[in-house]
Amino acid sequence: MNAEKPGDGGVPPSAGGGGGAVLAVGGEGRGPGGSGRGGDGRSGAPVVVGGLRERKKRLTCEAVSGAAVAMFLERGFDKVSVAEVAAAADISKPTLFRYFPTKEDLVLHRFADREDESAKVVAGRAPGETPLDALRRHFLDALDRRDPLTGLCDAPQVLAFLRLLYGTPSLVARLHAYRTRSETALARALGGTVPDRLAAGQIIAVLRVLALENWRRIDTGESGDRVYPGAVRSAEEAFVQLRTGLEGPGRR
């Protein structure tokens, strides 16, 4: 894969990863908007740059999404209207749609801060580490942490959320758009060429299959600890297959 190394003019290095059980009910959503202070060029008085507004928007998104997910879990996604969600959040429908373009986004907001996670892992990898080695290391670490995105989390609130997600056809369909953006971000981090886009598609597909298989076993009643050894073996085998195809003869 023709990926830029950190610091060589490609994608800027990042701490990578994202983290935490963001899929858990009541878990965190988007990261902080942040604030900056600096002189105003005249008096030297500090100026707050957009921080309060962004923080308010983030908190509103999290509150509305949290209220919606709680209602969906209690009654079912299709049995709760957008108007009911807006009323529960004490906002108007037009305001709700300014934050969430579709009803499905009220749920998938939980994924929003992790769309570019694989891209960040590649961009922030250690000197001399290949993209696949970095992604393998990151996924194995995520399995060990029982990260919900690996499917290997048996926490009750995460199970409830994933059952809602995978049991609702419109949410599964909408999830495709999020995965497409993950693939696009990863392709850019790898270099942006056609081979890089092909590689990104394969990698994201492998991560999806691994997570779904782990989730399938958890959903049948197996514990995360019981599934973990097999999940590690499957991940190792998957990355061997990826390496054979993506780093074989003729590939850099």
C-alpha positions, -999 to +999 in steps of 0.1 A: +000+000+000+014+033-010+008+050+024+026+081+035+046+079+066+039+102+095+056+135+091+065+131+054+039+154+040+010+129+040-018+126+065-008+144+097+000+120+126-028+115+151-032+098+185-055+075+165-079+051+179-108+069+194-120+049+223-144+039+250-177+022+248-193+049+227-220+026+216-232+020+251-265+037+260-255+070+276-219+067+262-201+096+247-208+110+213-187+134+194-156+147+209-154+182+225-157+211+202-128+228+220-121+264+225-092+287+218-080+319+234-058+345+218-053+383+216-076+404+197-048+422+180-055+455+198-060+453+235-045+419+240-078+407+257-085+370+253-110+360+227-130+328+229-131+312+194-163+292+189-158+269+219-190+276+238-212+273+207-196+240+196-198+226+231-235+236+233-242+219+200-224+187+211-243+185+243-276+191+225-268+163+200-259+139+228-290+148+248-313+144+218-297+112+207-297+098+242-334+105+246-342+090+212-322+058+218-339+053+252-373+056+235-363+033+207-350+007+231-382+008+251-408+008+223-389-001+191-375+022+164-404+021+140-430+028+168-415+061+179-420+092+158-396+120+152-422+143+167-422+123+199-384+125+201-385+162+196-411+167+223-391+145+247-360+166+240-380+198+243-371+210+208-390+215+176-390+191+147-372+216+124-345+220+151-341+183+155-336+179+118-309+206+118-289+183+141-300+150+126-309+149+089-327+115+093-343+096+121-317+069+117-289+094+124-304+097+160-290+062+166-260+062+143-247+095+159-230+071+183-206+061+155-199+096+143-167+103+162-152+069+150-158+070+113-121+079+106-107+056+133-088+033+109-075+063+090-061+077+123-045+044+132-027+044+098-017+080+100-005+078+136+014+045+133+050+041+146+080+048+123+086+017+103+053+001+111+032-009+080-004+001+078-016-035+081+006-041+112-008-009+128-044-019+120-038-055+133-023-042+165-052-018+170-079-044+164-063-069+187-060-043+214-097-034+209-106-070+213-087-071+245-106-040+257-140-055+246-145-025+224-182-026+212-171-019+176-153-053+176-186-070+184-169-085+215-188-067+242-214-084+264-223-054+285-261-054+288-265-018+275-243-025+245-262-057+237-294-038+238-281-011+215-266-035+190-299-056+189-317-023+181-292-015+154-289-049+137-326-057+142-338-026+123-334-028+085-334+010+080-306+014+105-285-013+089-290+004+055-280+038+070-249+022+086-236+015+051-231+053+046-210+054+077-189+025+066-184+042+032-170+073+049-147+051+069-135+035+038-129+069+021-110+082+050-088+051+052-081+053+015-069+089+018-046+078+047-032+050+026-023+074-002-054+080-022-046+060-053-069+034-069-050+005-053-052+023-020-090+026-024-092-011-032-071-019-002-093+003+021-124-015+008-110-049+017-098-038+051-131-022+061-149-053+049-127-076+069-132-055+101-170-056+095-171-094+090-150-100+121-172-077+142-204-093+130-191-128+137-182-118+173-216-101+177-234-132+163-218-154+190-224-129+218-260-125+207-266-163+211-256-160+248-218-166+248-198-144+271-171-121+258-144-141+276-156-173+260-156-158+225-123-139+229-098-167+220-116-175+188-120-139+179-082-134+182-075-164+160-100-152+134-085-117+134-049-131+130-061-153+101-079-124+085-048-101+086-027-129+072-051-131+042-050-093+039-013-092+040-010-120+013-033-100-010-022-065-003+015-068+004+023-096-021+045-093-053+042-060-070+029-042-040+049-018-018 
